[in-house]
Amino acid sequence: MKKIYLLVTTFFYLGYFPRIPGTFASAAGLVLFYGTTRIFPPLAQLLILVTLFLTGVWASTRTAEILRQKDPSVIVIDEVAGIGLALYQIPLNLPLWISAFILFRLLDILKPWPINALERLKGGFGIMMDDCAAGLAVNLLLRIWLSYAAST
């Protein structure tokens, strides 16, 4: 089972990249969600995100226990889920998606309040929640910008 937890939480071993594994995982998530956006309707996309989140909580809890660390740096499934939330129902537009990627990485790295407070939650839930909150914040910012752009 240990191999399965690590496969899931490192997002097929991207978490073992020697430098910026979170950025590589976010980029992989961007590609993944580009595909799901093109193939699946919104409800199916949401179910994919919920499944990814729940699987991430479960596997991250076990991986953290196995590695005896609160939030091991090899766990990057949280970045994949976070970028997925950032992109959920955002129009397929390259500049917009690049903006989402950059904003997500900034919020994930800087972790402003209240995102940083979520890191204190226990186990896999805490591991997943800060990145998912960053993704939701980016999604909200993009929706506000799109609404503003449409009104001008």
C-alpha positions, 0 to 999 in steps of 0.5 A: 500500500505504501507504493500506492500512497506515494504514487498518488500523493507524488502525482506519479512521482512528480513530487520527487523532482529535485527542484520546484516539484510543486510547480511541475505538479501544477503544470501537470494539473494544468494539462490534466484539467485542460483535457478534462475541460475539453472532454467532460461537462461541468458536473463531471469535472466537479466530481473529478475535483471532489474525488481528487480532493478526497483521495488526496486527503486519504493518501496524504494522511497515510504518506505523512504518517509513513514519512513521519512528517507533517507536510512532506515536500514530495506530496504534490497532489494538493497542487494538482487539486488546487490548480484544478479548482483555480481553472474550474469553469474558467474559459479555455483561453491561453493567457487566462490559464497562464494567469491562473497558473502564475496566480496559483503558484504565487498564492501557494508559495506566499500563503497569505492569510487566511490560506496559511491558517489552513496549514494548521489543520491536521493530517491530509486535510490540512495538506490539501486545504491550503492549496485548495483555498489558493485555487478557489481564491484564484478562481474567484479573482479570475471570475471577478476580472472576467465580469469586469472585462465583460462590463467594459 
